[in-house]
Amino acid sequence: MITIWPQYLNKNLSIKEGRKIAKEDCVKDPSMNEIEKALKRLGLKYDIDKESAYPGKWYEKSGRALVEWEGTKLKLIKEVSLKIKEIRN
């Protein structure tokens, strides 16, 4: 299981603040609903935990997705981000 936090895909954050992929691959302020839609459309098995707080911002419940994935974490984050871009257009 791979954990995806919205911070990983957020274009507005720096690497230090939690972004994991290049800004051009990111989206602006992704929501857990968008992440869930993207995972559904990618046909992946996942579990959403909306009460979790990103460790770097323990005071803010951003939620997270636990995803069954065989590849690398970065590849999964990029796939989800690209799917969100597709959904938004």
PDB file with one MODEL, atoms N, CA, C and O in Angstrom:
MODEL        1
ATOM      1  N   MET A   1       0.839  -1.186   0.000  1.00  0.00           N
ATOM      2  CA  MET A   1       0.000   0.000   0.000  1.00  0.00           C
ATOM      3  C   MET A   1       0.883   1.248   0.000  1.00  0.00           C
ATOM      4  O   MET A   1       1.861   1.352   0.741  1.00  0.00           O
ATOM      5  N   ILE A   2       0.501   2.177  -0.852  1.00  0.00           N
ATOM      6  CA  ILE A   2       1.220   3.450  -0.933  1.00  0.00           C
ATOM      7  C   ILE A   2       0.295   4.562  -0.461  1.00  0.00           C
ATOM      8  O   ILE A   2      -0.873   4.618  -0.846  1.00  0.00           O
ATOM      9  N   THR A   3       0.821   5.436   0.368  1.00  0.00           N
ATOM     10  CA  THR A   3       0.044   6.561   0.879  1.00  0.00           C
ATOM     11  C   THR A   3       0.223   7.765  -0.028  1.00  0.00           C
ATOM     12  O   THR A   3       1.340   8.121  -0.403  1.00  0.00           O
ATOM     13  N   ILE A   4      -0.896   8.385  -0.375  1.00  0.00           N
ATOM     14  CA  ILE A   4      -0.854   9.633  -1.143  1.00  0.00           C
ATOM     15  C   ILE A   4      -1.527  10.719  -0.318  1.00  0.00           C
ATOM     16  O   ILE A   4      -2.695  10.607   0.053  1.00  0.00           O
ATOM     17  N   TRP A   5      -0.779  11.754  -0.043  1.00  0.00           N
ATOM     18  CA  TRP A   5      -1.304  12.937   0.634  1.00  0.00           C
ATOM     19  C   TRP A   5      -1.532  13.999  -0.434  1.00  0.00           C
ATOM     20  O   TRP A   5      -0.766  14.057  -1.396  1.00  0.00           O
ATOM     21  N   PRO A   6      -2.556  14.844  -0.304  1.00  0.00           N
ATOM     22  CA  PRO A   6      -2.779  15.910  -1.294  1.00  0.00           C
ATOM     23  C   PRO A   6      -1.552  16.816  -1.462  1.00  0.00           C
ATOM     24  O   PRO A   6      -1.326  17.367  -2.539  1.00  0.00           O
ATOM     25  N   GLN A   7      -0.777  16.964  -0.409  1.00  0.00           N
ATOM     26  CA  GLN A   7       0.421  17.809  -0.459  1.00  0.00           C
ATOM     27  C   GLN A   7       1.405  17.331  -1.529  1.00  0.00           C
ATOM     28  O   GLN A   7       2.127  18.140  -2.112  1.00  0.00           O
ATOM     29  N   TYR A   8       1.440  16.025  -1.788  1.00  0.00           N
ATOM     30  CA  TYR A   8       2.378  15.467  -2.760  1.00  0.00           C
ATOM     31  C   TYR A   8       2.165  16.051  -4.161  1.00  0.00           C
ATOM     32  O   TYR A   8       3.119  16.179  -4.928  1.00  0.00           O
ATOM     33  N   LEU A   9       0.924  16.404  -4.495  1.00  0.00           N
ATOM     34  CA  LEU A   9       0.598  16.860  -5.848  1.00  0.00           C
ATOM     35  C   LEU A   9       0.304  18.354  -5.937  1.00  0.00           C
ATOM     36  O   LEU A   9      -0.096  18.840  -6.995  1.00  0.00           O
ATOM     37  N   ASN A  10       0.493  19.082  -4.855  1.00  0.00           N
ATOM     38  CA  ASN A  10       0.088  20.485  -4.811  1.00  0.00           C
ATOM     39  C   ASN A  10       1.142  21.425  -5.405  1.00  0.00           C
ATOM     40  O   ASN A  10       2.242  21.574  -4.873  1.00  0.00           O
ATOM     41  N   LYS A  11       0.772  22.047  -6.513  1.00  0.00           N
ATOM     42  CA  LYS A  11       1.645  22.976  -7.238  1.00  0.00           C
ATOM     43  C   LYS A  11       2.081  24.165  -6.378  1.00  0.00           C
ATOM     44  O   LYS A  11       3.152  24.729  -6.601  1.00  0.00           O
ATOM     45  N   ASN A  12       1.265  24.547  -5.404  1.00  0.00           N
ATOM     46  CA  ASN A  12       1.546  25.715  -4.566  1.00  0.00           C
ATOM     47  C   ASN A  12       2.575  25.448  -3.467  1.00  0.00           C
ATOM     48  O   ASN A  12       3.017  26.383  -2.799  1.00  0.00           O
ATOM     49  N   LEU A  13       2.956  24.200  -3.274  1.00  0.00           N
ATOM     50  CA  LEU A  13       3.901  23.871  -2.209  1.00  0.00           C
ATOM     51  C   LEU A  13       5.307  23.653  -2.755  1.00  0.00           C
ATOM     52  O   LEU A  13       5.496  23.311  -3.922  1.00  0.00           O
ATOM     53  N   SER A  14       6.282  23.860  -1.884  1.00  0.00           N
ATOM     54  CA  SER A  14       7.673  23.586  -2.250  1.00  0.00           C
ATOM     55  C   SER A  14       7.972  22.121  -1.900  1.00  0.00           C
ATOM     56  O   SER A  14       7.172  21.445  -1.253  1.00  0.00           O
ATOM     57  N   ILE A  15       9.121  21.662  -2.334  1.00  0.00           N
ATOM     58  CA  ILE A  15       9.551  20.295  -1.991  1.00  0.00           C
ATOM     59  C   ILE A  15       9.621  20.164  -0.465  1.00  0.00           C
ATOM     60  O   ILE A  15       9.208  19.147   0.092  1.00  0.00           O
ATOM     61  N   LYS A  16      10.141  21.189   0.205  1.00  0.00           N
ATOM     62  CA  LYS A  16      10.242  21.177   1.669  1.00  0.00           C
ATOM     63  C   LYS A  16       8.880  21.053   2.340  1.00  0.00           C
ATOM     64  O   LYS A  16       8.758  20.443   3.402  1.00  0.00           O
ATOM     65  N   GLU A  17       7.861  21.630   1.718  1.00  0.00           N
ATOM     66  CA  GLU A  17       6.507  21.602   2.290  1.00  0.00           C
ATOM     67  C   GLU A  17       5.753  20.314   1.970  1.00  0.00           C
ATOM     68  O   GLU A  17       4.648  20.105   2.470  1.00  0.00           O
ATOM     69  N   GLY A  18       6.342  19.445   1.135  1.00  0.00           N
ATOM     70  CA  GLY A  18       5.730  18.141   0.890  1.00  0.00           C
ATOM     71  C   GLY A  18       5.481  17.755  -0.550  1.00  0.00           C
ATOM     72  O   GLY A  18       5.102  16.615  -0.818  1.00  0.00           O
ATOM     73  N   ARG A  19       5.683  18.680  -1.497  1.00  0.00           N
ATOM     74  CA  ARG A  19       5.475  18.320  -2.906  1.00  0.00           C
ATOM     75  C   ARG A  19       6.508  17.278  -3.308  1.00  0.00           C
ATOM     76  O   ARG A  19       7.675  17.381  -2.930  1.00  0.00           O
ATOM     77  N   LYS A  20       6.086  16.273  -4.073  1.00  0.00           N
ATOM     78  CA  LYS A  20       6.998  15.181  -4.439  1.00  0.00           C
ATOM     79  C   LYS A  20       7.377  15.157  -5.917  1.00  0.00           C
ATOM     80  O   LYS A  20       8.372  14.536  -6.289  1.00  0.00           O
ATOM     81  N   ILE A  21       6.590  15.828  -6.765  1.00  0.00           N
ATOM     82  CA  ILE A  21       6.855  15.760  -8.202  1.00  0.00           C
ATOM     83  C   ILE A  21       7.049  17.174  -8.766  1.00  0.00           C
ATOM     84  O   ILE A  21       6.770  18.165  -8.091  1.00  0.00           O
ATOM     85  N   ALA A  22       7.525  17.249  -9.995  1.00  0.00           N
ATOM     86  CA  ALA A  22       7.801  18.539 -10.642  1.00  0.00           C
ATOM     87  C   ALA A  22       6.533  19.386 -10.723  1.00  0.00           C
ATOM     88  O   ALA A  22       5.433  18.863 -10.901  1.00  0.00           O
ATOM     89  N   LYS A  23       6.703  20.696 -10.590  1.00  0.00           N
ATOM     90  CA  LYS A  23       5.547  21.609 -10.602  1.00  0.00           C
ATOM     91  C   LYS A  23       4.697  21.466 -11.855  1.00  0.00           C
ATOM     92  O   LYS A  23       3.473  21.571 -11.783  1.00  0.00           O
ATOM     93  N   GLU A  24       5.331  21.224 -13.011  1.00  0.00           N
ATOM     94  CA  GLU A  24       4.546  21.104 -14.255  1.00  0.00           C
ATOM     95  C   GLU A  24       3.652  19.859 -14.254  1.00  0.00           C
ATOM     96  O   GLU A  24       2.678  19.799 -15.005  1.00  0.00           O
ATOM     97  N   ASP A  25       3.969  18.882 -13.431  1.00  0.00           N
ATOM     98  CA  ASP A  25       3.136  17.681 -13.317  1.00  0.00           C
ATOM     99  C   ASP A  25       2.073  17.822 -12.225  1.00  0.00           C
ATOM    100  O   ASP A  25       1.175  16.987 -12.116  1.00  0.00           O
ATOM    101  N   CYS A  26       2.178  18.879 -11.422  1.00  0.00           N
ATOM    102  CA  CYS A  26       1.270  19.065 -10.282  1.00  0.00           C
ATOM    103  C   CYS A  26       0.001  19.812 -10.654  1.00  0.00           C
ATOM    104  O   CYS A  26      -0.128  20.352 -11.752  1.00  0.00           O
ATOM    105  N   VAL A  27      -0.937  19.827  -9.706  1.00  0.00           N
ATOM    106  CA  VAL A  27      -2.171  20.599  -9.840  1.00  0.00           C
ATOM    107  C   VAL A  27      -2.283  21.555  -8.661  1.00  0.00           C
ATOM    108  O   VAL A  27      -1.648  21.362  -7.624  1.00  0.00           O
ATOM    109  N   LYS A  28      -3.098  22.583  -8.836  1.00  0.00           N
ATOM    110  CA  LYS A  28      -3.290  23.582  -7.796  1.00  0.00           C
ATOM    111  C   LYS A  28      -4.294  23.058  -6.769  1.00  0.00           C
ATOM    112  O   LYS A  28      -5.412  22.690  -7.130  1.00  0.00           O
ATOM    113  N   ASP A  29      -3.911  23.023  -5.512  1.00  0.00           N
ATOM    114  CA  ASP A  29      -4.780  22.635  -4.395  1.00  0.00           C
ATOM    115  C   ASP A  29      -5.674  21.421  -4.666  1.00  0.00           C
ATOM    116  O   ASP A  29      -6.897  21.561  -4.707  1.00  0.00           O
ATOM    117  N   PRO A  30      -5.087  20.238  -4.852  1.00  0.00           N
ATOM    118  CA  PRO A  30      -5.915  19.057  -5.103  1.00  0.00           C
ATOM    119  C   PRO A  30      -6.725  18.684  -3.852  1.00  0.00           C
ATOM    120  O   PRO A  30      -6.225  18.771  -2.731  1.00  0.00           O
ATOM    121  N   SER A  31      -7.962  18.274  -4.060  1.00  0.00           N
ATOM    122  CA  SER A  31      -8.810  17.851  -2.933  1.00  0.00           C
ATOM    123  C   SER A  31      -8.808  16.324  -2.850  1.00  0.00           C
ATOM    124  O   SER A  31      -8.434  15.641  -3.804  1.00  0.00           O
ATOM    125  N   MET A  32      -9.223  15.807  -1.713  1.00  0.00           N
ATOM    126  CA  MET A  32      -9.318  14.350  -1.562  1.00  0.00           C
ATOM    127  C   MET A  32     -10.377  13.794  -2.520  1.00  0.00           C
ATOM    128  O   MET A  32     -10.230  12.681  -3.024  1.00  0.00           O
ATOM    129  N   ASN A  33     -11.434  14.558  -2.773  1.00  0.00           N
ATOM    130  CA  ASN A  33     -12.461  14.104  -3.724  1.00  0.00           C
ATOM    131  C   ASN A  33     -11.871  13.935  -5.119  1.00  0.00           C
ATOM    132  O   ASN A  33     -12.181  12.967  -5.814  1.00  0.00           O
ATOM    133  N   GLU A  34     -11.019  14.876  -5.530  1.00  0.00           N
ATOM    134  CA  GLU A  34     -10.376  14.776  -6.847  1.00  0.00           C
ATOM    135  C   GLU A  34      -9.417  13.588  -6.898  1.00  0.00           C
ATOM    136  O   GLU A  34      -9.351  12.873  -7.898  1.00  0.00           O
ATOM    137  N   ILE A  35      -8.688  13.390  -5.828  1.00  0.00           N
ATOM    138  CA  ILE A  35      -7.752  12.257  -5.773  1.00  0.00           C
ATOM    139  C   ILE A  35      -8.540  10.949  -5.861  1.00  0.00           C
ATOM    140  O   ILE A  35      -8.140  10.021  -6.565  1.00  0.00           O
ATOM    141  N   GLU A  36      -9.657  10.884  -5.144  1.00  0.00           N
ATOM    142  CA  GLU A  36     -10.497   9.684  -5.176  1.00  0.00           C
ATOM    143  C   GLU A  36     -11.055   9.434  -6.583  1.00  0.00           C
ATOM    144  O   GLU A  36     -11.048   8.298  -7.056  1.00  0.00           O
ATOM    145  N   LYS A  37     -11.536  10.484  -7.251  1.00  0.00           N
ATOM    146  CA  LYS A  37     -12.055  10.345  -8.629  1.00  0.00           C
ATOM    147  C   LYS A  37     -10.958   9.831  -9.556  1.00  0.00           C
ATOM    148  O   LYS A  37     -11.196   8.954 -10.386  1.00  0.00           O
ATOM    149  N   ALA A  38      -9.751  10.384  -9.409  1.00  0.00           N
ATOM    150  CA  ALA A  38      -8.628   9.981 -10.256  1.00  0.00           C
ATOM    151  C   ALA A  38      -8.292   8.500 -10.036  1.00  0.00           C
ATOM    152  O   ALA A  38      -8.062   7.765 -10.996  1.00  0.00           O
ATOM    153  N   LEU A  39      -8.264   8.072  -8.783  1.00  0.00           N
ATOM    154  CA  LEU A  39      -7.962   6.671  -8.472  1.00  0.00           C
ATOM    155  C   LEU A  39      -9.027   5.747  -9.048  1.00  0.00           C
ATOM    156  O   LEU A  39      -8.715   4.671  -9.560  1.00  0.00           O
ATOM    157  N   LYS A  40     -10.287   6.171  -8.963  1.00  0.00           N
ATOM    158  CA  LYS A  40     -11.403   5.393  -9.527  1.00  0.00           C
ATOM    159  C   LYS A  40     -11.217   5.228 -11.029  1.00  0.00           C
ATOM    160  O   LYS A  40     -11.324   4.126 -11.568  1.00  0.00           O
ATOM    161  N   ARG A  41     -10.936   6.349 -11.696  1.00  0.00           N
ATOM    162  CA  ARG A  41     -10.777   6.322 -13.155  1.00  0.00           C
ATOM    163  C   ARG A  41      -9.548   5.539 -13.589  1.00  0.00           C
ATOM    164  O   ARG A  41      -9.518   4.995 -14.693  1.00  0.00           O
ATOM    165  N   LEU A  42      -8.541   5.478 -12.738  1.00  0.00           N
ATOM    166  CA  LEU A  42      -7.346   4.680 -13.041  1.00  0.00           C
ATOM    167  C   LEU A  42      -7.587   3.200 -12.737  1.00  0.00           C
ATOM    168  O   LEU A  42      -6.746   2.353 -13.040  1.00  0.00           O
ATOM    169  N   GLY A  43      -8.730   2.898 -12.142  1.00  0.00           N
ATOM    170  CA  GLY A  43      -9.099   1.513 -11.846  1.00  0.00           C
ATOM    171  C   GLY A  43      -8.270   0.888 -10.728  1.00  0.00           C
ATOM    172  O   GLY A  43      -8.047  -0.323 -10.726  1.00  0.00           O
ATOM    173  N   LEU A  44      -7.816   1.699  -9.783  1.00  0.00           N
ATOM    174  CA  LEU A  44      -6.968   1.194  -8.700  1.00  0.00           C
ATOM    175  C   LEU A  44      -7.789   0.903  -7.448  1.00  0.00           C
ATOM    176  O   LEU A  44      -8.833   1.512  -7.216  1.00  0.00           O
ATOM    177  N   LYS A  45      -7.302  -0.031  -6.654  1.00  0.00           N
ATOM    178  CA  LYS A  45      -7.919  -0.317  -5.362  1.00  0.00           C
ATOM    179  C   LYS A  45      -7.325   0.646  -4.350  1.00  0.00           C
ATOM    180  O   LYS A  45      -6.107   0.806  -4.268  1.00  0.00           O
ATOM    181  N   TYR A  46      -8.196   1.288  -3.579  1.00  0.00           N
ATOM    182  CA  TYR A  46      -7.723   2.295  -2.632  1.00  0.00           C
ATOM    183  C   TYR A  46      -8.665   2.397  -1.445  1.00  0.00           C
ATOM    184  O   TYR A  46      -9.774   1.864  -1.454  1.00  0.00           O
ATOM    185  N   ASP A  47      -8.193   3.092  -0.432  1.00  0.00           N
ATOM    186  CA  ASP A  47      -8.987   3.377   0.756  1.00  0.00           C
ATOM    187  C   ASP A  47      -8.719   4.833   1.109  1.00  0.00           C
ATOM    188  O   ASP A  47      -7.566   5.265   1.131  1.00  0.00           O
ATOM    189  N   ILE A  48      -9.775   5.593   1.384  1.00  0.00           N
ATOM    190  CA  ILE A  48      -9.634   7.007   1.718  1.00  0.00           C
ATOM    191  C   ILE A  48      -9.791   7.194   3.225  1.00  0.00           C
ATOM    192  O   ILE A  48     -10.713   6.657   3.840  1.00  0.00           O
ATOM    193  N   ASP A  49      -8.889   7.951   3.797  1.00  0.00           N
ATOM    194  CA  ASP A  49      -8.940   8.278   5.224  1.00  0.00           C
ATOM    195  C   ASP A  49      -8.962   9.799   5.328  1.00  0.00           C
ATOM    196  O   ASP A  49      -7.912  10.442   5.307  1.00  0.00           O
ATOM    197  N   LYS A  50     -10.160  10.374   5.440  1.00  0.00           N
ATOM    198  CA  LYS A  50     -10.307  11.839   5.427  1.00  0.00           C
ATOM    199  C   LYS A  50      -9.931  12.500   6.745  1.00  0.00           C
ATOM    200  O   LYS A  50      -9.816  13.724   6.810  1.00  0.00           O
ATOM    201  N   GLU A  51      -9.737  11.714   7.789  1.00  0.00           N
ATOM    202  CA  GLU A  51      -9.429  12.282   9.111  1.00  0.00           C
ATOM    203  C   GLU A  51      -7.933  12.392   9.400  1.00  0.00           C
ATOM    204  O   GLU A  51      -7.539  12.913  10.444  1.00  0.00           O
ATOM    205  N   SER A  52      -7.106  11.908   8.487  1.00  0.00           N
ATOM    206  CA  SER A  52      -5.662  11.938   8.717  1.00  0.00           C
ATOM    207  C   SER A  52      -5.076  13.311   8.423  1.00  0.00           C
ATOM    208  O   SER A  52      -5.557  14.042   7.558  1.00  0.00           O
ATOM    209  N   ALA A  53      -4.034  13.638   9.159  1.00  0.00           N
ATOM    210  CA  ALA A  53      -3.321  14.896   8.969  1.00  0.00           C
ATOM    211  C   ALA A  53      -1.909  14.594   8.476  1.00  0.00           C
ATOM    212  O   ALA A  53      -1.232  13.718   9.013  1.00  0.00           O
ATOM    213  N   TYR A  54      -1.471  15.324   7.452  1.00  0.00           N
ATOM    214  CA  TYR A  54      -0.121  15.188   6.919  1.00  0.00           C
ATOM    215  C   TYR A  54       0.866  15.479   8.048  1.00  0.00           C
ATOM    216  O   TYR A  54       0.725  16.492   8.733  1.00  0.00           O
ATOM    217  N   PRO A  55       1.868  14.612   8.260  1.00  0.00           N
ATOM    218  CA  PRO A  55       2.793  14.802   9.384  1.00  0.00           C
ATOM    219  C   PRO A  55       3.419  16.198   9.471  1.00  0.00           C
ATOM    220  O   PRO A  55       3.636  16.708  10.570  1.00  0.00           O
ATOM    221  N   GLY A  56       3.708  16.812   8.336  1.00  0.00           N
ATOM    222  CA  GLY A  56       4.290  18.152   8.339  1.00  0.00           C
ATOM    223  C   GLY A  56       3.311  19.236   8.761  1.00  0.00           C
ATOM    224  O   GLY A  56       3.706  20.330   9.165  1.00  0.00           O
ATOM    225  N   LYS A  57       2.033  18.915   8.660  1.00  0.00           N
ATOM    226  CA  LYS A  57       0.973  19.858   9.073  1.00  0.00           C
ATOM    227  C   LYS A  57      -0.018  19.072   9.930  1.00  0.00           C
ATOM    228  O   LYS A  57      -1.188  18.925   9.575  1.00  0.00           O
ATOM    229  N   TRP A  58       0.466  18.577  11.048  1.00  0.00           N
ATOM    230  CA  TRP A  58      -0.308  17.696  11.922  1.00  0.00           C
ATOM    231  C   TRP A  58      -1.606  18.327  12.424  1.00  0.00           C
ATOM    232  O   TRP A  58      -2.514  17.613  12.849  1.00  0.00           O
ATOM    233  N   TYR A  59      -1.701  19.630  12.381  1.00  0.00           N
ATOM    234  CA  TYR A  59      -2.868  20.355  12.889  1.00  0.00           C
ATOM    235  C   TYR A  59      -3.971  20.517  11.832  1.00  0.00           C
ATOM    236  O   TYR A  59      -5.045  21.036  12.137  1.00  0.00           O
ATOM    237  N   GLU A  60      -3.713  20.080  10.601  1.00  0.00           N
ATOM    238  CA  GLU A  60      -4.646  20.270   9.486  1.00  0.00           C
ATOM    239  C   GLU A  60      -5.045  18.917   8.899  1.00  0.00           C
ATOM    240  O   GLU A  60      -4.204  18.221   8.330  1.00  0.00           O
ATOM    241  N   LYS A  61      -6.309  18.538   9.029  1.00  0.00           N
ATOM    242  CA  LYS A  61      -6.767  17.242   8.509  1.00  0.00           C
ATOM    243  C   LYS A  61      -6.998  17.317   7.004  1.00  0.00           C
ATOM    244  O   LYS A  61      -8.071  17.714   6.550  1.00  0.00           O
ATOM    245  N   SER A  62      -5.989  16.935   6.242  1.00  0.00           N
ATOM    246  CA  SER A  62      -6.080  17.014   4.784  1.00  0.00           C
ATOM    247  C   SER A  62      -6.607  15.713   4.183  1.00  0.00           C
ATOM    248  O   SER A  62      -7.112  15.703   3.060  1.00  0.00           O
ATOM    249  N   GLY A  63      -6.489  14.617   4.932  1.00  0.00           N
ATOM    250  CA  GLY A  63      -6.884  13.313   4.410  1.00  0.00           C
ATOM    251  C   GLY A  63      -5.743  12.660   3.658  1.00  0.00           C
ATOM    252  O   GLY A  63      -4.736  13.294   3.343  1.00  0.00           O
ATOM    253  N   ARG A  64      -5.923  11.371   3.376  1.00  0.00           N
ATOM    254  CA  ARG A  64      -4.916  10.632   2.604  1.00  0.00           C
ATOM    255  C   ARG A  64      -5.588   9.465   1.902  1.00  0.00           C
ATOM    256  O   ARG A  64      -6.685   9.042   2.270  1.00  0.00           O
ATOM    257  N   ALA A  65      -4.912   8.957   0.890  1.00  0.00           N
ATOM    258  CA  ALA A  65      -5.395   7.785   0.168  1.00  0.00           C
ATOM    259  C   ALA A  65      -4.356   6.683   0.331  1.00  0.00           C
ATOM    260  O   ALA A  65      -3.157   6.925   0.193  1.00  0.00           O
ATOM    261  N   LEU A  66      -4.816   5.485   0.622  1.00  0.00           N
ATOM    262  CA  LEU A  66      -3.947   4.309   0.691  1.00  0.00           C
ATOM    263  C   LEU A  66      -4.249   3.495  -0.564  1.00  0.00           C
ATOM    264  O   LEU A  66      -5.373   3.030  -0.758  1.00  0.00           O
ATOM    265  N   VAL A  67      -3.242   3.329  -1.407  1.00  0.00           N
ATOM    266  CA  VAL A  67      -3.456   2.762  -2.733  1.00  0.00           C
ATOM    267  C   VAL A  67      -2.652   1.482  -2.934  1.00  0.00           C
ATOM    268  O   VAL A  67      -1.480   1.402  -2.565  1.00  0.00           O
ATOM    269  N   GLU A  68      -3.307   0.481  -3.529  1.00  0.00           N
ATOM    270  CA  GLU A  68      -2.592  -0.743  -3.916  1.00  0.00           C
ATOM    271  C   GLU A  68      -1.945  -0.458  -5.258  1.00  0.00           C
ATOM    272  O   GLU A  68      -2.634  -0.165  -6.235  1.00  0.00           O
ATOM    273  N   TRP A  69      -0.614  -0.542  -5.310  1.00  0.00           N
ATOM    274  CA  TRP A  69       0.144  -0.156  -6.509  1.00  0.00           C
ATOM    275  C   TRP A  69       1.425  -0.950  -6.568  1.00  0.00           C
ATOM    276  O   TRP A  69       2.096  -1.141  -5.553  1.00  0.00           O
ATOM    277  N   GLU A  70       1.764  -1.414  -7.757  1.00  0.00           N
ATOM    278  CA  GLU A  70       2.963  -2.230  -7.936  1.00  0.00           C
ATOM    279  C   GLU A  70       4.209  -1.415  -8.278  1.00  0.00           C
ATOM    280  O   GLU A  70       5.324  -1.829  -7.959  1.00  0.00           O
ATOM    281  N   GLY A  71       4.034  -0.273  -8.917  1.00  0.00           N
ATOM    282  CA  GLY A  71       5.174   0.532  -9.364  1.00  0.00           C
ATOM    283  C   GLY A  71       5.743   1.419  -8.266  1.00  0.00           C
ATOM    284  O   GLY A  71       5.551   1.166  -7.076  1.00  0.00           O
ATOM    285  N   THR A  72       6.448   2.462  -8.689  1.00  0.00           N
ATOM    286  CA  THR A  72       7.053   3.377  -7.725  1.00  0.00           C
ATOM    287  C   THR A  72       6.027   4.401  -7.237  1.00  0.00           C
ATOM    288  O   THR A  72       5.030   4.678  -7.905  1.00  0.00           O
ATOM    289  N   LYS A  73       6.293   4.940  -6.084  1.00  0.00           N
ATOM    290  CA  LYS A  73       5.420   5.945  -5.482  1.00  0.00           C
ATOM    291  C   LYS A  73       5.337   7.186  -6.380  1.00  0.00           C
ATOM    292  O   LYS A  73       4.251   7.724  -6.594  1.00  0.00           O
ATOM    293  N   LEU A  74       6.477   7.637  -6.904  1.00  0.00           N
ATOM    294  CA  LEU A  74       6.490   8.826  -7.754  1.00  0.00           C
ATOM    295  C   LEU A  74       5.679   8.627  -9.026  1.00  0.00           C
ATOM    296  O   LEU A  74       5.003   9.550  -9.481  1.00  0.00           O
ATOM    297  N   LYS A  75       5.740   7.441  -9.600  1.00  0.00           N
ATOM    298  CA  LYS A  75       4.965   7.126 -10.814  1.00  0.00           C
ATOM    299  C   LYS A  75       3.472   7.206 -10.499  1.00  0.00           C
ATOM    300  O   LYS A  75       2.698   7.750 -11.288  1.00  0.00           O
ATOM    301  N   LEU A  76       3.072   6.672  -9.364  1.00  0.00           N
ATOM    302  CA  LEU A  76       1.670   6.709  -8.947  1.00  0.00           C
ATOM    303  C   LEU A  76       1.206   8.157  -8.743  1.00  0.00           C
ATOM    304  O   LEU A  76       0.126   8.532  -9.198  1.00  0.00           O
ATOM    305  N   ILE A  77       2.011   8.957  -8.066  1.00  0.00           N
ATOM    306  CA  ILE A  77       1.659  10.358  -7.807  1.00  0.00           C
ATOM    307  C   ILE A  77       1.482  11.110  -9.131  1.00  0.00           C
ATOM    308  O   ILE A  77       0.545  11.895  -9.279  1.00  0.00           O
ATOM    309  N   LYS A  78       2.384  10.871 -10.094  1.00  0.00           N
ATOM    310  CA  LYS A  78       2.280  11.516 -11.407  1.00  0.00           C
ATOM    311  C   LYS A  78       1.010  11.092 -12.128  1.00  0.00           C
ATOM    312  O   LYS A  78       0.311  11.925 -12.705  1.00  0.00           O
ATOM    313  N   GLU A  79       0.712   9.800 -12.097  1.00  0.00           N
ATOM    314  CA  GLU A  79      -0.495   9.278 -12.756  1.00  0.00           C
ATOM    315  C   GLU A  79      -1.745   9.931 -12.184  1.00  0.00           C
ATOM    316  O   GLU A  79      -2.631  10.347 -12.931  1.00  0.00           O
ATOM    317  N   VAL A  80      -1.818  10.021 -10.866  1.00  0.00           N
ATOM    318  CA  VAL A  80      -2.975  10.614 -10.189  1.00  0.00           C
ATOM    319  C   VAL A  80      -3.080  12.089 -10.556  1.00  0.00           C
ATOM    320  O   VAL A  80      -4.169  12.578 -10.855  1.00  0.00           O
ATOM    321  N   SER A  81      -1.971  12.789 -10.536  1.00  0.00           N
ATOM    322  CA  SER A  81      -1.954  14.215 -10.861  1.00  0.00           C
ATOM    323  C   SER A  81      -2.408  14.463 -12.298  1.00  0.00           C
ATOM    324  O   SER A  81      -3.207  15.363 -12.553  1.00  0.00           O
ATOM    325  N   LEU A  82      -1.902  13.672 -13.227  1.00  0.00           N
ATOM    326  CA  LEU A  82      -2.287  13.820 -14.636  1.00  0.00           C
ATOM    327  C   LEU A  82      -3.772  13.530 -14.828  1.00  0.00           C
ATOM    328  O   LEU A  82      -4.440  14.188 -15.625  1.00  0.00           O
ATOM    329  N   LYS A  83      -4.284  12.547 -14.097  1.00  0.00           N
ATOM    330  CA  LYS A  83      -5.713  12.207 -14.182  1.00  0.00           C
ATOM    331  C   LYS A  83      -6.563  13.352 -13.648  1.00  0.00           C
ATOM    332  O   LYS A  83      -7.618  13.653 -14.207  1.00  0.00           O
ATOM    333  N   ILE A  84      -6.115  13.994 -12.570  1.00  0.00           N
ATOM    334  CA  ILE A  84      -6.850  15.145 -12.022  1.00  0.00           C
ATOM    335  C   ILE A  84      -6.868  16.285 -13.047  1.00  0.00           C
ATOM    336  O   ILE A  84      -7.889  16.948 -13.225  1.00  0.00           O
ATOM    337  N   LYS A  85      -5.740  16.507 -13.716  1.00  0.00           N
ATOM    338  CA  LYS A  85      -5.683  17.550 -14.759  1.00  0.00           C
ATOM    339  C   LYS A  85      -6.702  17.250 -15.851  1.00  0.00           C
ATOM    340  O   LYS A  85      -7.413  18.139 -16.321  1.00  0.00           O
ATOM    341  N   GLU A  86      -6.758  15.980 -16.245  1.00  0.00           N
ATOM    342  CA  GLU A  86      -7.688  15.523 -17.280  1.00  0.00           C
ATOM    343  C   GLU A  86      -9.146  15.759 -16.837  1.00  0.00           C
ATOM    344  O   GLU A  86      -9.967  16.234 -17.622  1.00  0.00           O
ATOM    345  N   ILE A  87      -9.451  15.426 -15.588  1.00  0.00           N
ATOM    346  CA  ILE A  87     -10.798  15.595 -15.028  1.00  0.00           C
ATOM    347  C   ILE A  87     -11.173  17.078 -14.995  1.00  0.00           C
ATOM    348  O   ILE A  87     -12.311  17.437 -15.297  1.00  0.00           O
ATOM    349  N   ARG A  88     -10.238  17.921 -14.637  1.00  0.00           N
ATOM    350  CA  ARG A  88     -10.520  19.360 -14.503  1.00  0.00           C
ATOM    351  C   ARG A  88     -10.779  20.022 -15.858  1.00  0.00           C
ATOM    352  O   ARG A  88     -11.455  21.049 -15.926  1.00  0.00           O
ATOM    353  N   ASN A  89     -10.246  19.443 -16.931  1.00  0.00           N
ATOM    354  CA  ASN A  89     -10.429  20.076 -18.266  1.00  0.00           C
ATOM    355  C   ASN A  89     -11.733  19.717 -18.908  1.00  0.00           C
ATOM    356  O   ASN A  89     -12.020  20.169 -20.017  1.00  0.00           O
TER     357      ASN A  89
ENDMDL
END
